[in-house]
Amino acid sequence: MLLSGSAQRQKSWACEHCKNYLTTKDINVCKTCYWAYPEQFEHIATKQERRVDLTFNGNDIELYEELKKKAIKNNSSIQEELKKMIK
């Protein structure tokens, strides 16, 4: 997967601070990481996390703005509002 400059920096930082990179350097751990295979992964830099990157563009920007207003109204984050919608 091609990464933006910003995402590439996130990946670099995550890998540089990864427990596996700093100690064991097990390639099999890397092969199950989000940064190696974002379509199918078991962890993010050895941490049990899941990640979704979502971009709003064009007409979808209106959806983002509605979500942002809802988050402000509820004194929460956009991420928290999205999780509420899924539950």
MOPAC internal coordinates of N, CA, C and O (Angstrom, degrees):
PM7 1SCF
backbone

  N    0.0000 0     0.00 0     0.00 0    0    0    0
  C    1.4447 1     0.00 0     0.00 0    1    0    0
  C    1.5292 1   108.46 1     0.00 0    2    1    0
  O    1.2310 1   120.42 1   -48.99 1    3    2    1
  N    1.3000 1   116.80 1   131.01 1    3    2    1
  C    1.4530 1   122.50 1   177.89 1    5    3    2
  C    1.5216 1   109.50 1   -75.49 1    6    5    3
  O    1.2310 1   120.34 1   -49.11 1    7    6    5
  N    1.3260 1   116.96 1   130.89 1    7    6    5
  C    1.4627 1   121.81 1  -177.86 1    9    7    6
  C    1.5188 1   111.45 1  -106.71 1   10    9    7
  O    1.2310 1   121.23 1   -34.39 1   11   10    9
  N    1.3199 1   115.25 1   145.61 1   11   10    9
  C    1.4620 1   120.11 1   172.52 1   13   11   10
  C    1.5246 1   108.05 1   -70.22 1   14   13   11
  O    1.2310 1   120.19 1   -12.28 1   15   14   13
  N    1.3054 1   117.25 1   167.72 1   15   14   13
  C    1.4619 1   120.65 1   177.63 1   17   15   14
  C    1.5123 1   112.17 1   -58.35 1   18   17   15
  O    1.2310 1   120.80 1   138.69 1   19   18   17
  N    1.3187 1   116.07 1   -41.31 1   19   18   17
  C    1.4601 1   121.29 1   179.68 1   21   19   18
  C    1.5269 1   111.08 1   -64.92 1   22   21   19
  O    1.2310 1   120.63 1   134.71 1   23   22   21
  N    1.3281 1   116.40 1   -45.29 1   23   22   21
  C    1.4659 1   120.30 1   179.45 1   25   23   22
  C    1.5244 1   110.82 1   -66.72 1   26   25   23
  O    1.2310 1   120.25 1   143.81 1   27   26   25
  N    1.3255 1   117.12 1   -36.19 1   27   26   25
  C    1.4651 1   120.56 1   178.01 1   29   27   26
  C    1.5245 1   110.40 1   -62.07 1   30   29   27
  O    1.2310 1   120.35 1   140.16 1   31   30   29
  N    1.3105 1   116.94 1   -39.84 1   31   30   29
  C    1.4683 1   120.34 1   178.15 1   33   31   30
  C    1.5235 1   110.82 1   -67.04 1   34   33   31
  O    1.2310 1   120.26 1   139.88 1   35   34   33
  N    1.3405 1   117.11 1   -40.12 1   35   34   33
  C    1.4674 1   120.58 1   176.34 1   37   35   34
  C    1.5217 1   110.21 1   -59.69 1   38   37   35
  O    1.2310 1   120.97 1   135.48 1   39   38   37
  N    1.3293 1   115.75 1   -44.52 1   39   38   37
  C    1.4627 1   120.95 1   179.17 1   41   39   38
  C    1.5232 1   110.29 1   -61.61 1   42   41   39
  O    1.2310 1   120.23 1   132.39 1   43   42   41
  N    1.3125 1   117.16 1   -47.61 1   43   42   41
  C    1.4643 1   120.98 1  -179.67 1   45   43   42
  C    1.5190 1   111.28 1   -58.27 1   46   45   43
  O    1.2310 1   120.67 1   133.72 1   47   46   45
  N    1.3272 1   116.32 1   -46.28 1   47   46   45
  C    1.4647 1   120.49 1  -179.04 1   49   47   46
  C    1.5193 1   110.13 1   -63.40 1   50   49   47
  O    1.2310 1   120.53 1   134.63 1   51   50   49
  N    1.3343 1   116.60 1   -45.37 1   51   50   49
  C    1.4682 1   120.75 1  -179.38 1   53   51   50
  C    1.5239 1   110.60 1   -60.66 1   54   53   51
  O    1.2310 1   120.36 1   135.15 1   55   54   53
  N    1.3150 1   116.92 1   -44.85 1   55   54   53
  C    1.4670 1   120.31 1  -179.41 1   57   55   54
  C    1.5278 1   111.61 1   -67.59 1   58   57   55
  O    1.2310 1   120.25 1   138.25 1   59   58   57
  N    1.3186 1   117.12 1   -41.75 1   59   58   57
  C    1.4687 1   120.96 1   180.00 1   61   59   58
  C    1.5236 1   112.40 1   -63.00 1   62   61   59
  O    1.2310 1   120.12 1   153.62 1   63   62   61
  N    1.3288 1   117.38 1   -26.38 1   63   62   61
  C    1.4643 1   121.61 1  -178.17 1   65   63   62
  C    1.5246 1   112.80 1  -107.07 1   66   65   63
  O    1.2310 1   120.41 1  -173.23 1   67   66   65
  N    1.3101 1   116.83 1     6.77 1   67   66   65
  C    1.4614 1   122.07 1  -178.28 1   69   67   66
  C    1.5283 1   110.88 1   -71.74 1   70   69   67
  O    1.2310 1   121.43 1   -43.18 1   71   70   69
  N    1.3321 1   114.86 1   136.82 1   71   70   69
  C    1.4663 1   121.08 1   179.11 1   73   71   70
  C    1.5362 1   110.64 1   -56.87 1   74   73   71
  O    1.2310 1   120.35 1   139.15 1   75   74   73
  N    1.3202 1   116.94 1   -40.85 1   75   74   73
  C    1.4602 1   120.63 1   179.54 1   77   75   74
  C    1.5311 1   111.27 1   -64.13 1   78   77   75
  O    1.2310 1   120.39 1   134.86 1   79   78   77
  N    1.3132 1   116.86 1   -45.14 1   79   78   77
  C    1.4683 1   120.95 1   179.98 1   81   79   78
  C    1.5288 1   111.38 1   -63.29 1   82   81   79
  O    1.2310 1   120.76 1   141.61 1   83   82   81
  N    1.3130 1   116.15 1   -38.39 1   83   82   81
  C    1.4627 1   120.62 1  -176.54 1   85   83   82
  C    1.5225 1   113.37 1   -77.23 1   86   85   83
  O    1.2310 1   120.05 1   158.44 1   87   86   85
  N    1.3322 1   117.51 1   -21.56 1   87   86   85
  C    1.4703 1   119.08 1  -175.71 1   89   87   86
  C    1.5247 1   112.38 1  -123.20 1   90   89   87
  O    1.2310 1   119.90 1   100.10 1   91   90   89
  N    1.3157 1   117.80 1   -79.90 1   91   90   89
  C    1.4667 1   121.09 1  -168.47 1   93   91   90
  C    1.5231 1   115.88 1   -81.39 1   94   93   91
  O    1.2310 1   120.00 1   150.94 1   95   94   93
  N    1.3129 1   117.61 1   -29.06 1   95   94   93
  C    1.4714 1   122.53 1  -178.77 1   97   95   94
  C    1.5422 1   112.33 1    54.10 1   98   97   95
  O    1.2310 1   120.98 1  -133.18 1   99   98   97
  N    1.3362 1   115.74 1    46.82 1   99   98   97
  C    1.4645 1   122.60 1   179.31 1  101   99   98
  C    1.5275 1   109.33 1   -84.88 1  102  101   99
  O    1.2310 1   120.45 1   -65.66 1  103  102  101
  N    1.3219 1   116.75 1   114.34 1  103  102  101
  C    1.4653 1   121.65 1  -177.23 1  105  103  102
  C    1.5276 1   111.59 1   -61.85 1  106  105  103
  O    1.2310 1   120.01 1   150.54 1  107  106  105
  N    1.3282 1   117.59 1   -29.46 1  107  106  105
  C    1.4652 1   120.66 1   179.05 1  109  107  106
  C    1.5218 1   111.72 1   -66.40 1  110  109  107
  O    1.2310 1   120.12 1   148.64 1  111  110  109
  N    1.3167 1   117.37 1   -31.36 1  111  110  109
  C    1.4650 1   121.13 1   174.90 1  113  111  110
  C    1.5258 1   108.55 1   -67.28 1  114  113  111
  O    1.2310 1   120.51 1   137.25 1  115  114  113
  N    1.3150 1   116.63 1   -42.75 1  115  114  113
  C    1.4699 1   120.64 1   178.40 1  117  115  114
  C    1.5310 1   111.29 1   -61.77 1  118  117  115
  O    1.2310 1   120.20 1   142.42 1  119  118  117
  N    1.3136 1   117.22 1   -37.58 1  119  118  117
  C    1.4645 1   121.27 1  -177.78 1  121  119  118
  C    1.5239 1   113.24 1   -67.25 1  122  121  119
  O    1.2310 1   120.05 1   162.83 1  123  122  121
  N    1.3308 1   117.52 1   -17.17 1  123  122  121
  C    1.4667 1   120.46 1   179.47 1  125  123  122
  C    1.5255 1   111.70 1  -105.80 1  126  125  123
  O    1.2310 1   120.49 1  -168.99 1  127  126  125
  N    1.3263 1   116.67 1    11.01 1  127  126  125
  C    1.4613 1   122.35 1  -177.22 1  129  127  126
  C    1.5360 1   111.69 1   -89.81 1  130  129  127
  O    1.2310 1   121.03 1   -32.14 1  131  130  129
  N    1.3123 1   115.63 1   147.86 1  131  130  129
  C    1.4669 1   122.79 1   176.28 1  133  131  130
  C    1.5236 1   111.14 1   -52.98 1  134  133  131
  O    1.2310 1   120.29 1   138.05 1  135  134  133
  N    1.3119 1   117.06 1   -41.95 1  135  134  133
  C    1.4595 1   119.94 1  -174.49 1  137  135  134
  C    1.5191 1   112.19 1   -70.53 1  138  137  135
  O    1.2310 1   119.67 1   160.91 1  139  138  137
  N    1.3274 1   118.23 1   -19.09 1  139  138  137
  C    1.4619 1   121.18 1   175.21 1  141  139  138
  C    1.5279 1   111.07 1   -90.56 1  142  141  139
  O    1.2310 1   120.65 1   136.85 1  143  142  141
  N    1.3330 1   116.37 1   -43.15 1  143  142  141
  C    1.4641 1   121.96 1  -177.05 1  145  143  142
  C    1.5240 1   110.50 1  -137.68 1  146  145  143
  O    1.2310 1   119.68 1   -99.31 1  147  146  145
  N    1.3341 1   118.22 1    80.69 1  147  146  145
  C    1.4644 1   120.51 1  -177.12 1  149  147  146
  C    1.5339 1   113.87 1   -64.66 1  150  149  147
  O    1.2310 1   120.09 1   161.42 1  151  150  149
  N    1.3236 1   117.43 1   -18.58 1  151  150  149
  C    1.4629 1   120.06 1   179.15 1  153  151  150
  C    1.5230 1   111.52 1   -75.58 1  154  153  151
  O    1.2310 1   120.50 1   152.68 1  155  154  153
  N    1.3397 1   116.66 1   -27.32 1  155  154  153
  C    1.4648 1   121.19 1  -178.92 1  157  155  154
  C    1.5243 1   107.87 1  -152.72 1  158  157  155
  O    1.2310 1   120.83 1   -73.32 1  159  158  157
  N    1.3165 1   116.02 1   106.68 1  159  158  157
  C    1.4583 1   120.00 1  -176.65 1  161  159  158
  C    1.5153 1   110.45 1  -140.94 1  162  161  159
  O    1.2310 1   120.91 1   -18.73 1  163  162  161
  N    1.3285 1   115.86 1   161.27 1  163  162  161
  C    1.4609 1   122.13 1   179.78 1  165  163  162
  C    1.5240 1   112.47 1  -109.56 1  166  165  163
  O    1.2310 1   120.48 1   161.45 1  167  166  165
  N    1.3140 1   116.69 1   -18.55 1  167  166  165
  C    1.4631 1   121.05 1  -176.66 1  169  167  166
  C    1.5235 1   109.44 1  -160.09 1  170  169  167
  O    1.2310 1   121.34 1   -10.04 1  171  170  169
  N    1.3236 1   115.04 1   169.96 1  171  170  169
  C    1.4626 1   121.03 1   172.37 1  173  171  170
  C    1.5186 1   106.14 1  -122.22 1  174  173  171
  O    1.2310 1   121.01 1   -72.79 1  175  174  173
  N    1.3243 1   115.68 1   107.21 1  175  174  173
  C    1.4721 1   121.74 1  -178.52 1  177  175  174
  C    1.5297 1   110.78 1    51.85 1  178  177  175
  O    1.2310 1   120.91 1  -133.16 1  179  178  177
  N    1.3148 1   115.86 1    46.84 1  179  178  177
  C    1.4766 1   127.76 1   178.66 1  181  179  178
  C    1.5239 1   114.29 1    71.41 1  182  181  179
  O    1.2310 1   119.36 1  -178.68 1  183  182  181
  N    1.3044 1   118.82 1     1.32 1  183  182  181
  C    1.4687 1   121.52 1   178.51 1  185  183  182
  C    1.5248 1   109.18 1   -95.66 1  186  185  183
  O    1.2310 1   120.58 1   -41.05 1  187  186  185
  N    1.3181 1   116.50 1   138.95 1  187  186  185
  C    1.4631 1   120.96 1   178.11 1  189  187  186
  C    1.5301 1   109.07 1   -75.73 1  190  189  187
  O    1.2310 1   121.57 1   -92.75 1  191  190  189
  N    1.3080 1   114.60 1    87.25 1  191  190  189
  C    1.4600 1   123.00 1   179.90 1  193  191  190
  C    1.5225 1   108.40 1  -136.01 1  194  193  191
  O    1.2310 1   121.22 1   -20.62 1  195  194  193
  N    1.3094 1   115.28 1   159.38 1  195  194  193
  C    1.4572 1   121.57 1   171.90 1  197  195  194
  C    1.5193 1   106.96 1  -128.08 1  198  197  195
  O    1.2310 1   121.17 1   -30.24 1  199  198  197
  N    1.3155 1   115.37 1   149.76 1  199  198  197
  C    1.4575 1   119.29 1  -173.43 1  201  199  198
  C    1.5241 1   110.00 1  -140.55 1  202  201  199
  O    1.2310 1   121.35 1   -39.87 1  203  202  201
  N    1.3175 1   115.03 1   140.13 1  203  202  201
  C    1.4573 1   122.24 1   173.73 1  205  203  202
  C    1.5192 1   106.77 1  -132.22 1  206  205  203
  O    1.2310 1   120.42 1   -54.81 1  207  206  205
  N    1.3153 1   116.80 1   125.19 1  207  206  205
  C    1.4626 1   120.96 1   174.93 1  209  207  206
  C    1.5203 1   107.39 1  -101.14 1  210  209  207
  O    1.2310 1   120.74 1   -54.97 1  211  210  209
  N    1.3070 1   116.19 1   125.03 1  211  210  209
  C    1.4551 1   122.03 1  -174.71 1  213  211  210
  C    1.5251 1   109.20 1  -126.91 1  214  213  211
  O    1.2310 1   120.78 1   -52.72 1  215  214  213
  N    1.3197 1   116.11 1   127.28 1  215  214  213
  C    1.4582 1   121.32 1   179.60 1  217  215  214
  C    1.5233 1   109.22 1  -115.45 1  218  217  215
  O    1.2310 1   120.86 1   -46.98 1  219  218  217
  N    1.3131 1   115.97 1   133.02 1  219  218  217
  C    1.4598 1   122.13 1   175.91 1  221  219  218
  C    1.5239 1   107.59 1  -104.50 1  222  221  219
  O    1.2310 1   120.44 1   -50.46 1  223  222  221
  N    1.3358 1   116.76 1   129.54 1  223  222  221
  C    1.4632 1   119.75 1   175.45 1  225  223  222
  C    1.5236 1   109.80 1  -145.98 1  226  225  223
  O    1.2310 1   121.20 1   -13.35 1  227  226  225
  N    1.3095 1   115.32 1   166.65 1  227  226  225
  C    1.4585 1   119.87 1   180.00 1  229  227  226
  C    1.5231 1   111.95 1    57.72 1  230  229  227
  O    1.2310 1   121.01 1    46.47 1  231  230  229
  N    1.3183 1   115.67 1  -133.53 1  231  230  229
  C    1.4611 1   121.11 1  -179.30 1  233  231  230
  C    1.5249 1   112.80 1   -65.07 1  234  233  231
  O    1.2310 1   120.22 1   158.13 1  235  234  233
  N    1.3208 1   117.19 1   -21.87 1  235  234  233
  C    1.4661 1   120.69 1  -179.89 1  237  235  234
  C    1.5255 1   112.86 1   -68.76 1  238  237  235
  O    1.2310 1   120.03 1   163.61 1  239  238  237
  N    1.3152 1   117.54 1   -16.39 1  239  238  237
  C    1.4648 1   120.43 1   179.16 1  241  239  238
  C    1.5239 1   110.08 1   -60.65 1  242  241  239
  O    1.2310 1   120.37 1   147.13 1  243  242  241
  N    1.3194 1   116.89 1   -32.87 1  243  242  241
  C    1.4681 1   120.21 1   176.40 1  245  243  242
  C    1.5273 1   110.74 1   -61.42 1  246  245  243
  O    1.2310 1   120.45 1   140.62 1  247  246  245
  N    1.3291 1   116.74 1   -39.38 1  247  246  245
  C    1.4696 1   120.71 1   177.23 1  249  247  246
  C    1.5252 1   110.68 1   -62.53 1  250  249  247
  O    1.2310 1   121.20 1   137.89 1  251  250  249
  N    1.3155 1   115.31 1   -42.11 1  251  250  249
  C    1.4639 1   120.03 1   178.45 1  253  251  250
  C    1.5265 1   110.68 1   -60.96 1  254  253  251
  O    1.2310 1   120.60 1   134.48 1  255  254  253
  N    1.3243 1   116.46 1   -45.52 1  255  254  253
  C    1.4662 1   120.53 1  -179.00 1  257  255  254
  C    1.5278 1   111.31 1   -62.70 1  258  257  255
  O    1.2310 1   120.29 1   142.11 1  259  258  257
  N    1.3372 1   117.05 1   -37.89 1  259  258  257
  C    1.4655 1   120.55 1   176.23 1  261  259  258
  C    1.5282 1   110.60 1   -64.22 1  262  261  259
  O    1.2310 1   121.12 1   137.22 1  263  262  261
  N    1.3091 1   115.47 1   -42.78 1  263  262  261
  C    1.4632 1   120.87 1   178.74 1  265  263  262
  C    1.5275 1   111.12 1   -63.51 1  266  265  263
  O    1.2310 1   120.85 1   139.23 1  267  266  265
  N    1.3165 1   115.97 1   -40.77 1  267  266  265
  C    1.4642 1   121.44 1   178.38 1  269  267  266
  C    1.5283 1   111.04 1   -62.83 1  270  269  267
  O    1.2310 1   120.53 1   135.60 1  271  270  269
  N    1.3398 1   116.60 1   -44.40 1  271  270  269
  C    1.4718 1   120.71 1   178.25 1  273  271  270
  C    1.5261 1   110.86 1   -60.72 1  274  273  271
  O    1.2310 1   120.97 1   138.19 1  275  274  273
  N    1.3303 1   115.74 1   -41.81 1  275  274  273
  C    1.4636 1   120.60 1   179.51 1  277  275  274
  C    1.5286 1   110.49 1   -63.39 1  278  277  275
  O    1.2310 1   120.49 1   138.58 1  279  278  277
  N    1.3191 1   116.68 1   -41.42 1  279  278  277
  C    1.4637 1   120.85 1   179.17 1  281  279  278
  C    1.5251 1   110.66 1   -63.55 1  282  281  279
  O    1.2310 1   120.38 1   136.45 1  283  282  281
  N    1.3155 1   116.87 1   -43.55 1  283  282  281
  C    1.4703 1   120.88 1   178.80 1  285  283  282
  C    1.5237 1   109.90 1   -62.66 1  286  285  283
  O    1.2310 1   120.77 1   134.53 1  287  286  285
  N    1.3250 1   116.13 1   -45.47 1  287  286  285
  C    1.4659 1   121.16 1   179.99 1  289  287  286
  C    1.5309 1   111.29 1   -59.35 1  290  289  287
  O    1.2310 1   120.43 1   140.24 1  291  290  289
  N    1.3311 1   116.78 1   -39.76 1  291  290  289
  C    1.4666 1   121.95 1  -178.04 1  293  291  290
  C    1.5283 1   113.14 1   -90.51 1  294  293  291
  O    1.2310 1   120.92 1  -174.84 1  295  294  293
  N    1.3355 1   115.85 1     5.16 1  295  294  293
  C    1.4645 1   121.05 1  -178.58 1  297  295  294
  C    1.5315 1   111.17 1    52.93 1  298  297  295
  O    1.2310 1   121.24 1  -133.57 1  299  298  297
  N    1.3198 1   115.22 1    46.43 1  299  298  297
  C    1.4600 1   120.88 1   179.96 1  301  299  298
  C    1.5291 1   108.99 1  -134.37 1  302  301  299
  O    1.2310 1   121.04 1     2.34 1  303  302  301
  N    1.3031 1   115.61 1  -177.66 1  303  302  301
  C    1.4643 1   120.16 1   178.78 1  305  303  302
  C    1.5288 1   109.87 1   -97.03 1  306  305  303
  O    1.2310 1   120.88 1   -15.40 1  307  306  305
  N    1.2944 1   115.93 1   164.60 1  307  306  305
  C    1.4591 1   120.79 1   176.16 1  309  307  306
  C    1.5234 1   109.23 1   -61.85 1  310  309  307
  O    1.2310 1   120.47 1   139.85 1  311  310  309
  N    1.3082 1   116.71 1   -40.15 1  311  310  309
  C    1.4665 1   121.24 1   178.14 1  313  311  310
  C    1.5312 1   110.86 1   -58.94 1  314  313  311
  O    1.2310 1   120.24 1   135.44 1  315  314  313
  N    1.3154 1   117.15 1   -44.56 1  315  314  313
  C    1.4669 1   121.01 1   179.09 1  317  315  314
  C    1.5243 1   111.16 1   -63.74 1  318  317  315
  O    1.2310 1   120.29 1   140.58 1  319  318  317
  N    1.3150 1   117.05 1   -39.42 1  319  318  317
  C    1.4637 1   120.64 1   178.69 1  321  319  318
  C    1.5266 1   111.29 1   -65.03 1  322  321  319
  O    1.2310 1   120.15 1   139.00 1  323  322  321
  N    1.3156 1   117.32 1   -41.00 1  323  322  321
  C    1.4622 1   120.47 1   177.60 1  325  323  322
  C    1.5239 1   111.08 1   -62.80 1  326  325  323
  O    1.2310 1   120.43 1   137.95 1  327  326  325
  N    1.3204 1   116.79 1   -42.05 1  327  326  325
  C    1.4703 1   120.31 1   178.45 1  329  327  326
  C    1.5234 1   110.89 1   -62.78 1  330  329  327
  O    1.2310 1   120.17 1   140.21 1  331  330  329
  N    1.3355 1   117.28 1   -39.79 1  331  330  329
  C    1.4703 1   120.84 1   177.46 1  333  331  330
  C    1.5257 1   110.57 1   -60.99 1  334  333  331
  O    1.2310 1   120.51 1   140.02 1  335  334  333
  N    1.3214 1   116.63 1   -39.98 1  335  334  333
  C    1.4610 1   120.96 1  -178.46 1  337  335  334
  C    1.5275 1   111.38 1   -65.41 1  338  337  335
  O    1.2310 1   120.52 1   146.05 1  339  338  337
  N    1.3151 1   116.62 1   -33.95 1  339  338  337
  C    1.4635 1   121.14 1  -178.93 1  341  339  338
  C    1.5259 1   111.17 1   -74.06 1  342  341  339
  O    1.2310 1   120.78 1   144.30 1  343  342  341
  N    1.3331 1   116.11 1   -35.70 1  343  342  341
  C    1.4764 1   120.13 1  -177.77 1  345  343  342
  C    1.4480 1   110.89 1   -65.84 1  346  345  343
  O    1.2310 1   120.10 1   180.00 1  347  346  345

